Amino acid sequence: MKYDVASLIELFKRNYDVQRRSEALLVTLALAAAFLVGASVTVVSTSQTVQDIIKSVIRREEKRKVEPPKPVVLPKNVPVKLPEPPKVDKMQKLDQRMVVKKTIDSKLRPKPLTTMRRKELDFKRLKDMGAGVRGAMYGDYAHRFDVVSSGAGIQATIEQLVVVAYEGGDWDCEFHHHGAKVDLTKGAMPNLIREIERRTNIKVINKVPVAVRADSPEIHKSPFVYFTGHRNFTLMEAEVENLRTYILQGGAIVANSSLAGRRSRFDEAFRREMKRVIPDYDLKAIGNDHPVFKAFATFDKVPVGMNYWQEPLEVIEIDGRVVVIYNLNNYGGLMLATLDDTGQAIKRGVSAEDPTYRWEGPRIWPNTRKLYANVEDVKTVVDAYVFNINILAYLLTR
């Protein structure tokens, strides 16, 4: 291709313009980059946070040395005045603060304790008197109840047996009921009286037990008073005092927990109330070699109770004399099953000869068979009767 001079000059101008523009662009980019670097340095130098970060990276801060505090020296022989304790008014007695809602429907109302002559005795003096007091008590018992002999040949005459009708619980749980009224002719205690006369030479004049409160003089006509129930209860102060007098004059307390086993509401209540009656002594378990196991019949060990419970018998002794006997195996519940004429089988239905002589076992009903598992066992029922006779024979001959 041929170019003339004018064409070459024009081509040269075009190439020069392109080169000049490229250099100008490079200079502009360089100035812009320098401006950005300068702006970044300015921002970094003016930001305290960034400066702190840089300082922490470049060098570590020196640890501050903390000086321990100087011990405080208290002045000696400075009198200290303590505040006086607040004055507390004397608390009202528990029995005065309680409101008893349940009343006892019984024909025998409690009488004031005015007819009984109290002996000037207390538990501490009784412990010091020793064998002399025990002998006097036994002599009094032998005279009052015509006690002759002991063991299987024991003879005695008892006017009546007493059930303690306390308020706030269910003392009548081992009797039959007609509506809201308690039928004292049908239940564990009438059944026991029947077996006492059948198996022993002990005569009980009143075939129906007497249910009275513990502050009644009636309790002094019986060799023991009987406590039973499932629930919690609290004795009035007059009842506690009369029971204490009764024990000091030779009486005894026999208790049956109708809810077999320990730590039931009745179990806790009975232990608490006995601590009020006899504050210086506790219930203690006895071994199978205790005289009560051979007082009438011979038992090698504690009989099986309701639901196969076999807890040890517990007693309270004052100077070797038993004043409280407590079983946790519910022998009373087993005595709701009446025995037939042979005394070796459970009676079912009403007897034509004696309408009150009947089987008293609601706990054998199908809806409660699981709760009271062994109530149909004849040997268990017979042992419950005979062991309670042992207790009575023992108390008459202590």
C-alpha positions in Angstrom: 0.0 0.0 0.0 1.3 3.4 -0.8 1.0 6.4 1.5 1.5 10.0 0.7 3.1 12.5 3.0 -0.3 13.9 4.2 -1.5 10.4 5.1 1.7 9.7 7.1 1.4 12.9 9.0 -2.3 12.2 9.9 -1.4 8.7 11.1 1.4 10.0 13.3 -1.0 12.5 15.0 -3.5 9.8 15.8 -0.9 7.6 17.5 0.5 10.5 19.5 -3.0 11.4 20.8 -3.6 7.8 22.0 -0.3 7.7 23.9 -0.9 11.0 25.5 -4.3 10.0 26.7 -2.9 6.7 28.2 -0.3 8.6 30.2 -2.9 11.0 31.5 -5.1 8.1 32.6 -2.2 6.5 34.5 -1.4 9.8 36.3 -5.0 10.2 37.3 -5.2 6.6 38.7 -2.0 7.2 40.7 -3.3 10.4 42.2 -6.6 8.7 43.2 -4.7 5.9 44.9 -2.5 8.3 46.8 -5.6 10.2 47.9 -7.3 7.0 49.2 -4.1 6.0 51.2 -3.9 9.4 52.8 -7.6 9.3 53.8 -7.2 5.9 55.3 -4.2 7.0 57.4 -6.2 10.0 58.6 -9.1 7.9 59.7 -6.9 5.4 61.5 -5.0 8.1 63.3 -8.2 9.8 64.5 -10.0 6.6 65.7 -9.4 5.7 69.4 -10.7 2.2 69.0 -8.4 1.4 66.1 -5.5 3.0 68.1 -6.2 0.8 71.1 -6.3 -2.3 68.9 -3.0 -1.4 67.4 -1.4 -0.7 70.7 -2.7 -4.0 72.1 -1.2 -5.9 69.2 2.1 -4.0 69.2 2.8 -4.1 72.9 1.2 -5.8 76.0 -0.1 -3.7 78.8 1.8 -4.0 82.1 -0.1 -5.9 84.8 -1.2 -3.7 87.7 0.2 -4.7 91.1 -2.6 -4.9 93.7 -1.4 -4.4 97.3 -3.2 -6.6 99.9 -5.4 -4.8 102.4 -3.8 -4.0 105.8 -5.3 -5.9 108.7 -7.8 -4.0 110.9 -6.7 -3.9 114.5 -9.7 -3.6 116.9 -9.3 -1.9 120.2 -9.1 -4.2 123.2 -11.4 -4.2 126.3 -14.3 -2.6 124.5 -17.6 -3.6 126.3 -20.2 -5.2 124.0 -23.8 -4.7 124.9 -26.2 -7.3 123.6 -29.8 -6.6 123.0 -32.3 -8.1 125.5 -34.4 -11.0 124.3 -37.9 -10.1 123.3 -40.6 -10.9 125.9 -42.9 -13.8 124.9 -46.3 -14.3 126.5 -47.0 -17.7 127.9 -48.7 -19.9 125.3 -52.1 -21.2 125.9 -52.4 -24.9 126.5 -53.1 -27.1 123.5 -56.3 -28.5 124.8 -57.6 -25.0 125.5 -56.8 -23.9 122.0 -58.4 -27.0 120.3 -61.9 -27.0 119.0 -63.3 -30.5 119.0 -66.0 -30.8 116.3 -66.9 -34.5 116.8 -69.0 -35.4 119.8 -69.4 -38.8 121.3 -72.8 -40.4 121.0 -72.7 -42.6 124.1 -75.3 -43.3 126.8 -72.5 -43.2 129.5 -71.5 -39.6 129.8 -68.3 -38.7 131.6 -68.6 -37.9 135.3 -66.4 -35.4 137.2 -63.4 -36.9 138.9 -64.6 -36.3 142.5 -65.5 -39.7 143.8 -62.0 -41.2 143.4 -59.5 -40.8 146.2 -56.1 -39.9 144.7 -53.0 -41.3 146.2 -50.1 -39.0 146.7 -47.8 -40.7 144.3 -45.8 -39.6 141.3 -43.6 -41.5 138.9 -40.3 -40.5 140.5 -41.4 -41.6 144.0 -42.9 -44.8 142.5 -39.5 -45.6 141.0 -37.8 -45.1 144.3 -40.3 -47.2 146.3 -39.4 -50.3 144.3 -40.7 -53.8 145.2 -42.9 -52.5 148.0 -45.1 -50.5 145.7 -45.3 -53.4 143.2 -46.4 -55.8 146.0 -49.0 -53.3 147.3 -50.4 -52.9 143.8 -50.6 -56.7 143.2 -52.2 -57.2 146.5 -54.8 -54.6 145.7 -55.4 -56.2 142.3 -55.7 -59.6 143.8 -58.3 -58.3 146.3 -60.3 -56.2 143.8 -60.6 -58.9 141.1 -60.4 -62.1 143.2 -57.3 -63.2 141.4 -56.4 -66.8 142.2 -53.5 -68.8 140.7 -51.9 -67.9 137.3 -51.2 -69.3 133.9 -53.9 -71.6 132.4 -55.5 -72.1 135.9 -56.1 -68.4 136.6 -59.3 -67.3 138.2 -60.6 -63.8 138.5 -63.8 -61.7 138.5 -63.9 -58.5 136.5 -66.8 -56.1 136.7 -66.4 -54.7 133.2 -63.9 -53.9 130.4 -63.5 -50.3 129.4 -63.0 -48.9 125.9 -61.7 -45.3 125.8 -64.0 -43.1 123.8 -61.7 -40.3 122.9 -62.8 -37.3 120.7 -61.3 -36.5 117.3 -60.6 -40.1 116.1 -62.5 -43.4 115.4 -62.3 -45.2 118.8 -65.4 -47.1 117.7 -63.9 -48.7 114.5 -64.1 -52.2 116.0 -67.8 -52.0 116.8 -70.8 -52.3 114.6 -72.9 -49.2 113.8 -76.6 -48.6 113.1 -76.6 -45.4 111.3 -74.7 -42.9 113.4 -75.1 -44.9 116.6 -72.5 -47.3 117.9 -73.6 -50.9 118.8 -71.5 -51.9 121.7 -73.0 -55.4 121.8 -71.4 -56.4 118.5 -67.7 -56.0 117.8 -64.2 -57.1 118.7 -64.4 -56.4 122.5 -67.7 -58.3 123.0 -66.3 -61.2 121.0 -63.2 -61.2 123.3 -65.3 -61.2 126.4 -67.1 -64.3 125.0 -63.8 -66.1 124.4 -62.5 -65.1 127.8 -65.4 -66.9 129.5 -65.2 -69.8 127.2 -61.5 -70.5 127.5 -60.6 -69.4 131.0 -62.0 -69.2 134.6 -62.0 -65.4 134.4 -65.6 -64.1 134.9 -66.7 -60.8 133.3 -69.9 -59.6 134.9 -70.9 -57.1 132.3 -70.9 -58.9 128.9 -71.0 -55.6 127.0 -67.9 -53.4 127.3 -68.3 -49.8 128.6 -67.2 -46.9 126.4 -66.3 -43.8 128.4 -63.9 -40.9 128.2 -60.6 -41.3 129.9 -61.5 -38.7 132.6 -64.4 -40.8 133.8 -64.2 -42.7 137.2 -65.6 -45.8 135.3 -62.1 -46.6 134.1 -61.0 -47.5 137.7 -63.4 -50.5 137.7 -61.4 -52.4 135.0 -57.9 -53.9 135.1 -57.1 -52.1 131.9 -58.5 -49.5 129.5 -58.5 -50.2 125.7 -57.4 -47.8 123.0 -57.9 -48.5 119.3 -58.4 -46.6 116.1 -56.9 -45.5 112.7 -56.8 -41.7 113.1 -55.0 -39.0 114.9 -56.5 -37.9 118.3 -55.6 -35.7 121.2 -56.6 -36.2 124.9 -57.9 -33.4 127.0 -55.8 -32.4 130.1 -58.3 -33.9 132.5 -58.1 -37.2 130.6 -54.3 -37.2 130.8 -54.4 -36.5 134.5 -57.0 -39.2 135.2 -55.1 -41.8 133.2 -51.9 -40.9 135.1 -53.8 -41.4 138.4 -55.2 -44.7 137.1 -51.8 -46.0 136.3 -50.3 -45.0 139.6 -53.1 -46.9 141.4 -52.3 -50.1 139.5 -54.2 -49.8 136.2 -52.9 -50.5 132.8 -53.4 -49.3 129.2 -53.8 -51.8 126.4 -53.7 -50.4 122.8 -54.3 -51.9 119.4 -53.4 -50.0 116.2 -56.2 -50.8 113.7 -54.0 -49.8 110.9 -51.3 -52.4 111.2 -47.7 -51.3 110.9 -45.7 -48.2 112.1 -46.0 -44.5 111.4 -49.8 -44.5 110.9 -51.8 -41.6 112.2 -53.0 -43.5 115.2 -49.5 -44.9 115.9 -48.0 -41.4 116.0 -50.9 -40.0 118.1 -50.8 -42.8 120.7 -47.0 -42.5 121.2 -47.4 -38.7 121.6 -50.3 -39.0 124.1 -48.6 -41.6 126.2 -45.6 -39.3 126.5 -48.0 -36.8 128.0 -49.4 -39.3 130.4 -46.1 -40.9 131.4 -43.4 -38.2 130.4 -40.4 -40.0 132.0 -40.7 -43.3 130.1 -40.9 -44.5 126.5 -42.5 -47.4 124.7 -39.9 -50.2 124.2 -40.1 -53.5 122.2 -39.9 -56.7 124.3 -38.5 -60.1 123.4 -40.3 -63.4 123.0 -39.1 -64.5 126.4 -41.2 -61.9 128.2 -43.7 -63.4 130.8 -46.7 -62.1 128.7 -46.0 -64.8 126.1 -46.6 -67.6 128.8 -49.2 -65.8 131.0 -52.0 -68.2 129.8 -51.1 -70.1 126.6 -47.5 -70.4 125.4 -46.4 -68.4 122.4 -42.9 -68.9 120.9 -43.1 -65.5 119.1 -45.4 -62.6 118.4 -48.6 -63.9 116.7 -49.2 -63.0 113.1 -51.6 -60.0 112.8 -53.7 -58.4 110.1 -52.1 -58.6 106.6 -49.3 -60.8 108.1 -47.8 -58.0 110.2 -45.6 -59.3 113.0 -44.1 -56.3 114.7 -42.7 -56.8 118.3 -45.0 -56.1 121.2 -44.1 -52.7 122.9 -44.5 -51.8 126.6 -43.8 -49.1 129.1 -42.4 -50.3 132.4 -42.1 -48.4 135.6 -39.6 -50.0 137.9 -40.2 -53.4 136.3 -44.0 -53.1 136.3 -45.7 -53.0 132.9 -48.3 -50.2 132.7 -48.8 -50.0 128.9 -49.0 -52.8 126.3 -49.2 -51.8 122.7 -49.5 -54.0 119.6 -49.1 -52.7 116.0 -50.4 -55.8 114.3 -54.2 -55.1 114.6 -55.3 -58.1 116.6 -58.5 -56.2 117.3 -59.4 -56.2 113.6 -59.0 -60.0 113.5 -61.4 -60.4 116.5 -64.2 -59.0 114.4 -64.5 -62.5 113.1 -66.6 -64.4 115.6 -65.8 -68.0 116.4 -68.4 -70.8 116.4 -69.4 -73.0 119.3 -66.2 -75.1 119.0 -64.0 -72.0 119.2 -61.9 -73.3 116.3 -63.8 -72.0 113.3 -65.1 -68.7 112.0 -68.9 -68.2 112.5 -70.8 -67.0 109.5 -74.4 -65.8 109.6 -76.7 -65.2 112.6 -77.0 -67.9 115.3 -80.5 -68.9 116.2 -79.6 -69.4 119.8 -78.0 -66.0 120.3 -78.8 -63.2 117.8 -75.8 -61.2 118.9 -73.4 -64.1 118.3 -72.5 -63.6 114.7 -69.6 -63.3 112.4 -68.5 -59.7 112.6 -66.2 -59.6 109.5 -66.9 -56.8 107.0 -63.2 -56.9 106.2 -63.8 -60.3 104.4 -66.1 -58.8 101.8 -64.8 -59.2 98.2 -64.2 -55.5 97.7 -61.7 -55.4 100.6 -60.2 -58.9 100.4 -56.9 -57.5 99.1 -56.6 -55.0 101.8 -57.2 -57.5 104.6 -55.5 -60.5 103.1 -55.6 -63.1 106.0 -58.8 -62.3 107.8 -60.2 -65.7 106.8 -57.3 -67.7 108.3 -58.7 -69.5 111.3 -55.4 -70.0 113.2 -54.6 -66.3 112.8 -58.0 -65.3 114.3 -57.8 -67.8 117.2 -54.2 -66.7 118.0 -55.4 -63.1 118.2 -58.1 -64.0 120.7 -55.7 -66.2 122.8 -52.9 -63.6 122.8 -55.3 -61.0 124.1 -56.3 -63.4 126.9 -52.6 -63.7 127.6 -52.4 -60.0 128.0 -55.3 -59.9 130.4 -53.9 -62.8 132.5 -50.5 -61.1 132.6 -52.0 -57.8 133.8 -53.9 -59.5 136.6 -50.8 -61.3 137.9 -48.0 -58.8 137.3 
